[in-house]
Amino acid sequence: MLSSHHVSKMSPLKTEHSPIVSRILLTAKSDFMRFGFKSISMDDLAERCGVSKKTLYENFSSKETLINATLGLHFDDHVKQLEKVRNSSENAVDELLGQFDIVSNDLQSLKAGVLYELEKYYHNSWKIFEEFRASKVTKYCLQNLERGKREGLYRKNINNRVILYLYLHNIDAVMHEERGALDEVPIYLRFKETLSYHLHGILNAKGWDYLRTQQNELIDETVL
């Protein structure tokens, strides 16, 4: 999930849009997640948004421009949610569970293979996605590991950078699996198992005690 390649800076996100542009963006974002980037055409989007194709192209010069705008909208909202969870969480474990809820809500409606389509067919959009992962995702994951250590909930001897690499690499692997081994496993469950694996690697006894009080679906009491 974390890329070391240099990518161009993301364009500043607009905070306000006209009603038509807002409708286009929200509809496109939903359709891209549900059906994929490749199968939805600009004609389809114009019809679903209730606008003419001319109006659609007046606001977005190409399909990739529209994809980039929907990614920007999604990332902006994602960061706001992550900030809210961090500021309101009781501790690092609570924050990590909150992050899981944010991502899992997105994944519930995400079509398998969407990320593969983005990488293969829309290279500039993929660079924007990579930059978000390399900057924002890395930042929140590292801060959570540091917080957990400070609060005495995570193992003190873990190497943050190594754990971060393993965690993001594992997420990337299960989300991008293309050889059929995980075809029958929904993306949401792939992420859930990856986070559970992560928790089993970083929590100490105090961390497990707290997680037990949450009665969370990510833990297996038979191994505690």
N, C-alpha and C positions, 0 to 999 in steps of 0.2 A: 504493500500500500504506500510505502514511502519511496519516493524517487529522488536520486541524487543528481539527476540531470538538471542543467540550468534551463529555466523556462522564463518566458517574458512575464513582466509584471501584469497582474490583473487590472483591468480598467476600473476606475472608481464606479461604484454602484449608484444608480439614481435612487433617491429616497422617495420621489414622487413621480407618478405617471398619470397620464390622462386615463379616463375610464376605459377607453377602447384598448389602449396599450396594456393596462392592468388585466383586462379580460383576456387578451391574447396570451399574455405571459402565464397567467394561472391555468388557462386551458391547455396550453402547450406543455407546461411543466407536468401536469397530471397525465396527459396523453403519452408523453415521452416515457414516463416511469412505467405506465401500464402496458404500453404496446411496443416500446422500443423506439429508437431514433430513426431507424431505417424504414420501418413500415408506414410511418405517418408522413404524408406529403404536405406541401404547403397548401394545395387545393383542399385536402382533408381539414387542415387547421382553419382555413378561411371559412369553410362551411360550418364547422363546429363552433367557431367563435361568433358566427353571425355577421361576418364582415365580407366585403368583396376581396378578391385576390389583389386588386389594385391597392386597396387600403392596407392590406397585410404587408405588401412589398414597400409601400411608402414608409412604413414604420420599421421594417426589418428587411434589409436589402437581399438577404439570402437565408437559406435554412440554417446554415451554420451561425449566422449572426443571431438568429432567434434562439438557437441552442445555447449560445454563449450567454445571452441575456437571461435565460431560464436558470442556467447554472449560477449566475451571479445572484439572482433572486433567492435561489435555494441556499447558497452558501451564507448569504447575509442573514437569512432567517435562522440557519443552523448555528451560527456564532452567537446570535442573540439568545438562543435557547441554552447553549453551553454556558454562557455567562450567567444566565439566570440560575441554572442548576448549581454552578460553582458558588455563587453568592448565597444561595439558600440552603445548601447541604450542610448537614451536621458535621460530617467528616469526609475523609477521602473515599471511604467505602461507599457512603451514601452518594457522593458525587459520581463515582464510577457507575453505580446502579442507575443514576439519573441519566448519564450519558447513554447507557444501554437502552433506556426507554426512548430517548430521542431517536437514536439510530434505528431501533427495531420498528418504530412507528413508520419510518420511511420505507423500510424494507418490506413491510407487510404488502405494499402495493407495487413493489419493484419487480419487473419482469426479468427472469433469468436471462443473462446474456447482454443486458443493456450496457454494462461497462465495456464489454468486449466490442460491441458495435461502436461505442464512442471512440475507443482507441484505434480501431481499424479504419473507420470511415471518416472521422472528423478530427483530424490531427491537432488543429489549433484549439479546439474545444477540450481535447484530452490534455493539452498542456496546461490549460486553466485548471482542470481537475487535479492534475499532478501538483501544481503549485499550491493549491488549497491544502492538499494532504501534507505536502512538505513543510508548510509554514504553520497553518492553524491546527491541524490534527496533531502534529508533532508537539506543538506548544502545550496543548491541553493534556496530552498523555504524559509528558514529562512533568508538568506541574502537579499532576495527580500523584505520580510516583513519589515526588519530593514531599508532597503534603502527607502522604500515607506514612512515610518514614518519620517525619517530624511528629506526627500524632501517635507513633508507636503501634500502628496497625499493619504495616507492611514489614517484611523482613529487612533488617538493617544492612545485610551483606549483599543484597542484590545490586548488580551493576545497571543503573538506570538506562544507559544507552543500549546495552545488550538486550535487556528486557523489552525496551521500546521496539527495537528491531524485530525481535521474535514475535511480538504481539501484532505489529502492523504487517509483517511478512505473512503470518498465519492468516490474518484477515484477507489479505490480498490473494493468497493461494486458494482459499475456499470460495471467494467471490468470483474468481476468474477461472475456476475449474472447467475445462472444456473437453475432457476426454470421456465423459459419461459416468464417472464414478459417483458423482454427486447429483446426477440429473433428477433423482427422485426426492432429493432433500431440498425443501424450500430455502431461499436465501436467508430468511429470518432465522431459521433453525441453525444454519451454518454459522451465523454470527453469534447466536446464543451459545453454542458449544465452544466457540473460540473464546468468548469472554469467560465462560466457566473455567476453561483450561487456564486462562490468564490468572484468574482469581486463585486457583489452586497453587499457582506458582509464586504468588507475591504475598499472600496473607500470612501473618504469624498467628499465634494462639489468641491474642487479644482481638485481632481482626476477625477471626472465625467466630469468636464469642459475639461480636457485634452483628456479624452477618446472620447468625442463628436467630437473633432477636427480630430480624426483618422477615423471617420465614420466606425467603426469596426462592424463586424457582431455579436459580442458578446453582444451588448447592445440593449435594447428595449426602444426606445424613448417614448413609450406610458406610461412608468412608471417613467419617469424622470421629 
